[in-house]
């Protein structure tokens, strides 16, 4: 039942008189959102999605390599820093 030009104009004028120019855009927006949600729901019913696909297991070898690289960097940093003896500094009292 498609509406033709004059019929559509009459419907819009009647809606404008009933609801006013301020509420008409709000109503159009809410009707559009309702239609969108309805279509989405119908699409989900006709084409149900499979259960969430399982994410692939992380590549353990890559993780182990990354950990080893971080450990090597930390060891290199420790080796380059001079060793400081904890008890070697004496506090002087003035």
N, C-alpha and C positions, 0 to 999 in steps of 0.2 A: 504494500500500500504506500507507494511513494507520494510525497506531497509535491504539488506543482507550485510555481511561483506565487500566484495570488493566495492560495490556501496557506502557504507558509507565512506570508506577510500578515494575514489575518490572525494566525495563531500567535505570532510574535507580538503583535499589537495588543492582543487580549492579555497575554502574559505580562507585558509591560504595564498595562493598566492595573492588573490585579496585584502584582508584586512590587512594582516601582522600579525605577532605574538603578537604585543602589543594590537591591537584592538580586536582580536578574543575573549579573555576572557571577555572583556567588553560587546561585542555583545551577547555572550552566556548568560551572567548574565541578560542583558536587555530583551532578548527573554524569559528567564525563568520567570522573573517578570511579563512580559506581559501575558504569559500563565496562571500564577497563578491568576492574576487579572481577566482574562477572565473566568476562571473556577469559581472564587468566584462570579462574576456577574451572570453567568448562574445559579449557585446554588441558588442565591437570587431570581432570576426570577421564577425558578421552585418550590422552597419552600419558599414562602414569610414568613418573620417572623411576628408574631403577634405584635401588638403595645406593646411598652414597658410595662412590667408588673408593676403595681403600687406597690410601696414599702409599706409594711405593716405599719400601724400607730404605732408610738412609744408607748410603754407601759407606760401610764401616771402614773400608780401607782408606777412603779419602779422609774420614774423620781421624783415624789413627795417624795418618801422615800429617794432618794439621796440628794435632796434639804434639807429635814428635818435633815438628818445626818450632812450635812455641816453646817447648822445653829446651831445645837447642839454643834458641835466642836468649832465653832466660839464663842458661848456663854460661853463654858467651858474655852476657852482661855482668854476671857475677865474677867471672874470671878477669874482666877488664877493670873492675873496681878495686881500689887498694883496700887491703884488709885493715880494719881499725880495731885496735885492742880496746876492750871495754874499760879496763882498769888503768890504762896508761895516762889518762888525763887526770890531773890533780886539780882540785878546786882550791883557789886561794881565797883566804878570808882577809878582808881589809879591815 
